[in-house]
């Protein structure tokens, strides 16, 4: 009978030695292979525009305004008014509103209040009733009454003839001052509204990021003989020809001079 051997009590079983796993050393140095390669960015072609285009020559500027003058020798502003005061009020009311909308409201207003004294006597509440079809009419009514009072108290009831003094009136800014000085007093000022700003930048005539930049740029390039009517020609051109969404390049008087790369002719 085979002999059976049993392990003695208290004896530990011995395991066979196993191969130890070697741990890989992690290098703290960057390997050229592990450094991410920079992505190659595509060079985007710069779209040509007014700022990168060739500036207008003095001869081209003179030619453009000569054409405007031939087509419309005596341009007029479209805001209806009776005197410098009503012009001032109309311009203040025209902020963020159309000239046509302002005219509809002021026809009846100016029939009863065409002086600062009459406007103050009318009062803010009644004034609101006349201009309630105009945007921001509450704020504008407050400004018109305030500026009327200031004209009476500080300027003898007359509209002042300096830009700084007009700008000191409630609701009046640089554009308002330029319009009043030009239309009421025949000064060679240039008011930059949304139409003038668009035309100056789009055509490349006087590119600028702000209305003031455009204004100063236009003053530098426009000959003095055209300055009296320059802003009217540009406003009317932007309002009826160089439209914001769909410019009428086919009937534009200066389409051959314009630097706009997207013009249709």
C-alpha positions as CSV (number, residue, x, y, z in Angstrom):
1,X,0.0,0.0,0.0
2,X,1.5,3.3,-1.0
3,X,2.7,5.6,1.7
4,X,0.7,8.7,2.2
5,X,2.6,11.7,3.6
6,X,0.9,14.6,5.1
7,X,2.4,18.0,5.8
8,X,3.2,18.5,9.4
9,X,1.2,20.9,11.4
10,X,2.9,24.3,11.7
11,X,4.9,24.1,8.6
12,X,4.5,26.9,6.1
13,X,3.8,26.2,2.5
14,X,6.6,27.6,0.3
15,X,5.5,29.2,-2.9
16,X,7.6,29.1,-5.9
17,X,9.4,32.3,-6.7
18,X,7.7,34.3,-9.4
19,X,9.4,36.5,-11.9
20,X,9.3,40.1,-10.6
21,X,7.7,42.6,-12.8
22,X,10.0,45.4,-13.7
23,X,8.6,48.9,-13.5
24,X,9.4,51.2,-16.4
25,X,11.1,54.4,-15.5
26,X,9.2,57.4,-16.5
27,X,11.4,60.0,-18.0
28,X,10.8,63.6,-17.1
29,X,12.4,64.8,-20.2
30,X,10.3,65.8,-23.2
31,X,10.9,63.8,-26.2
32,X,10.6,65.4,-29.6
33,X,8.1,62.7,-30.6
34,X,5.7,63.6,-27.7
35,X,5.6,67.4,-28.4
36,X,2.4,68.3,-30.1
37,X,3.0,69.8,-33.5
38,X,1.4,73.2,-34.1
39,X,-1.6,73.2,-36.3
40,X,-1.2,74.8,-39.7
41,X,-3.7,77.7,-39.9
42,X,-5.0,78.6,-43.3
43,X,-4.2,82.0,-44.5
44,X,-7.5,83.8,-45.1
45,X,-7.4,86.2,-48.0
46,X,-8.3,89.6,-46.8
47,X,-11.4,90.9,-48.5
48,X,-10.8,94.2,-50.3
49,X,-12.6,97.1,-48.8
50,X,-12.6,100.8,-48.5
51,X,-9.8,100.9,-46.0
52,X,-7.4,98.8,-48.1
53,X,-8.4,100.3,-51.4
54,X,-6.6,103.1,-53.2
55,X,-7.6,106.5,-51.7
56,X,-9.5,109.0,-53.8
57,X,-7.4,111.5,-55.6
58,X,-8.2,115.2,-55.2
59,X,-9.3,115.2,-58.9
60,X,-11.7,112.3,-58.3
61,X,-13.3,114.0,-55.2
62,X,-13.7,117.2,-57.2
63,X,-15.3,115.3,-60.0
64,X,-17.8,113.5,-57.7
65,X,-19.0,116.6,-56.0
66,X,-19.1,118.4,-59.3
67,X,-21.5,115.8,-60.5
68,X,-23.6,116.1,-57.4
69,X,-23.8,119.9,-57.9
70,X,-24.8,119.6,-61.5
71,X,-27.6,117.2,-60.7
72,X,-28.8,119.2,-57.7
73,X,-27.4,122.7,-57.5
74,X,-29.3,123.8,-54.4
75,X,-30.0,120.8,-52.2
76,X,-32.3,121.2,-49.2
77,X,-32.7,119.3,-46.0
78,X,-36.0,117.4,-45.6
79,X,-36.8,118.5,-42.1
80,X,-39.6,121.1,-42.2
81,X,-39.0,124.2,-40.0
82,X,-39.9,127.8,-39.8
83,X,-36.9,129.4,-38.1
84,X,-33.6,128.3,-36.3
85,X,-35.5,127.4,-33.2
86,X,-38.0,125.0,-35.0
87,X,-35.0,123.6,-36.9
88,X,-33.3,122.9,-33.7
89,X,-36.4,121.2,-32.2
90,X,-36.9,119.2,-35.4
91,X,-33.3,117.9,-35.4
92,X,-33.6,116.9,-31.7
93,X,-36.8,115.0,-32.5
94,X,-35.3,113.3,-35.5
95,X,-32.9,111.1,-33.4
96,X,-33.7,107.5,-34.2
97,X,-36.7,108.6,-36.3
98,X,-37.3,109.4,-39.9
99,X,-37.6,112.9,-41.3
100,X,-41.0,112.1,-42.7
101,X,-42.3,111.0,-39.3
102,X,-41.0,114.1,-37.6
103,X,-42.6,116.3,-40.2
104,X,-46.0,114.8,-39.7
105,X,-45.8,115.5,-36.0
106,X,-44.2,119.0,-36.1
107,X,-46.5,120.6,-38.7
108,X,-49.3,121.0,-36.1
109,X,-46.8,121.6,-33.3
110,X,-45.0,124.5,-34.9
111,X,-48.3,126.1,-35.7
112,X,-48.8,126.7,-32.0
113,X,-45.2,126.7,-30.6
114,X,-42.6,128.2,-32.9
115,X,-40.5,130.1,-30.2
116,X,-38.9,128.9,-27.0
117,X,-41.4,131.0,-25.0
118,X,-44.4,129.4,-26.7
119,X,-42.9,126.0,-26.2
120,X,-42.4,126.5,-22.5
121,X,-45.9,127.8,-22.2
122,X,-47.2,124.7,-24.0
123,X,-45.7,122.5,-21.4
124,X,-44.2,119.0,-21.5
125,X,-47.5,117.1,-21.1
126,X,-49.2,118.8,-24.1
127,X,-46.0,118.6,-26.1
128,X,-46.1,114.8,-25.7
129,X,-49.5,114.7,-27.3
130,X,-48.1,116.4,-30.4
131,X,-45.1,114.1,-30.8
132,X,-46.3,110.8,-29.4
133,X,-46.0,109.2,-32.9
134,X,-42.2,109.7,-32.7
135,X,-40.0,107.2,-31.0
136,X,-38.7,108.1,-27.5
137,X,-41.2,110.9,-27.4
138,X,-41.3,111.2,-23.6
139,X,-37.6,111.8,-23.3
140,X,-37.6,114.1,-26.3
141,X,-40.5,116.2,-24.9
142,X,-38.6,116.6,-21.7
143,X,-35.4,117.7,-23.6
144,X,-37.3,120.2,-25.8
145,X,-38.9,121.9,-22.9
146,X,-35.5,122.0,-21.1
147,X,-33.6,123.4,-24.0
148,X,-36.4,126.0,-24.6
149,X,-36.0,127.1,-21.0
150,X,-32.2,127.3,-21.3
151,X,-32.5,129.3,-24.5
152,X,-34.7,131.8,-22.7
153,X,-32.5,132.0,-19.6
154,X,-29.0,131.9,-21.1
155,X,-29.3,133.0,-24.7
156,X,-32.0,135.6,-24.8
157,X,-34.4,133.3,-26.5
158,X,-32.2,132.9,-29.5
159,X,-30.4,129.8,-30.9
160,X,-26.7,130.3,-30.3
161,X,-24.3,130.3,-33.2
162,X,-21.4,128.2,-31.9
163,X,-21.1,124.5,-31.8
164,X,-20.1,124.3,-28.1
165,X,-23.2,126.4,-27.1
166,X,-25.6,124.3,-29.1
167,X,-24.1,121.1,-27.8
168,X,-24.7,122.4,-24.3
169,X,-28.5,122.3,-24.9
170,X,-30.4,119.2,-23.6
171,X,-30.8,116.6,-26.3
172,X,-28.4,118.3,-28.7
173,X,-25.1,116.7,-29.8
174,X,-22.5,117.4,-32.4
175,X,-24.6,116.2,-35.3
176,X,-27.5,118.5,-34.2
177,X,-25.1,121.4,-33.9
178,X,-23.7,120.8,-37.3
179,X,-27.1,120.7,-38.9
180,X,-28.3,123.9,-37.3
181,X,-25.1,125.8,-38.0
182,X,-25.2,124.7,-41.6
183,X,-28.9,125.1,-42.4
184,X,-29.8,128.0,-40.2
185,X,-26.6,130.1,-40.3
186,X,-24.8,129.0,-43.5
187,X,-21.8,127.5,-41.8
188,X,-19.6,125.0,-43.8
189,X,-20.2,122.2,-41.3
190,X,-20.7,118.6,-42.1
191,X,-23.2,116.6,-40.1
192,X,-22.6,112.8,-40.2
193,X,-25.7,110.8,-39.9
194,X,-26.2,107.1,-40.7
195,X,-26.4,107.8,-44.5
196,X,-23.3,110.0,-44.6
197,X,-21.4,107.4,-42.5
198,X,-22.4,104.6,-44.9
199,X,-21.5,106.5,-48.1
200,X,-18.2,107.7,-46.8
201,X,-17.1,104.2,-45.7
202,X,-18.6,102.2,-48.6
203,X,-17.2,104.4,-51.3
204,X,-13.8,104.8,-49.6
205,X,-14.2,108.6,-49.8
206,X,-13.4,109.0,-46.1
207,X,-13.3,105.7,-44.1
208,X,-13.7,105.9,-40.4
209,X,-14.9,103.9,-37.4
210,X,-16.8,106.7,-35.8
211,X,-18.9,109.6,-37.1
212,X,-16.3,112.0,-35.9
213,X,-13.5,110.2,-37.8
214,X,-15.7,110.3,-40.9
215,X,-16.6,114.0,-40.4
216,X,-12.9,115.0,-40.0
217,X,-11.9,112.8,-43.0
218,X,-14.6,114.4,-45.2
219,X,-13.5,117.9,-44.2
220,X,-9.9,117.0,-45.2
221,X,-10.8,115.8,-48.7
222,X,-13.8,117.9,-49.8
223,X,-12.9,121.2,-51.5
224,X,-14.2,124.3,-49.7
225,X,-16.4,125.3,-52.7
226,X,-18.5,122.2,-52.1
227,X,-18.6,122.2,-48.3
228,X,-21.8,124.3,-47.8
229,X,-24.0,121.6,-49.5
230,X,-21.7,118.5,-49.1
231,X,-23.6,116.9,-46.2
232,X,-26.9,117.3,-48.0
233,X,-25.6,115.7,-51.2
234,X,-24.2,112.8,-49.2
235,X,-27.3,112.4,-47.1
236,X,-29.6,112.4,-50.2
237,X,-27.2,110.0,-52.0
238,X,-27.3,107.6,-49.1
239,X,-31.1,107.9,-48.7
240,X,-32.1,107.4,-52.3
241,X,-29.2,105.7,-54.2
242,X,-26.6,104.2,-52.0
243,X,-29.1,102.3,-49.9
244,X,-28.1,100.1,-47.0
245,X,-29.4,96.8,-48.1
246,X,-29.7,97.1,-51.9
247,X,-27.7,99.9,-53.3
248,X,-28.8,101.2,-56.7
249,X,-25.4,101.1,-58.3
250,X,-26.9,101.1,-61.8
251,X,-28.1,104.7,-61.3
252,X,-25.3,106.0,-59.1
253,X,-23.7,109.2,-60.3
254,X,-20.3,108.2,-59.0
255,X,-20.3,104.4,-59.6
256,X,-17.1,104.7,-61.7
257,X,-15.3,106.4,-58.9
258,X,-16.6,104.3,-56.0
259,X,-14.1,101.9,-54.4
260,X,-16.7,99.5,-53.0
261,X,-15.8,96.0,-54.2
262,X,-19.4,94.7,-54.2
263,X,-20.9,97.3,-56.5
264,X,-23.0,95.8,-59.2
265,X,-21.7,97.9,-62.1
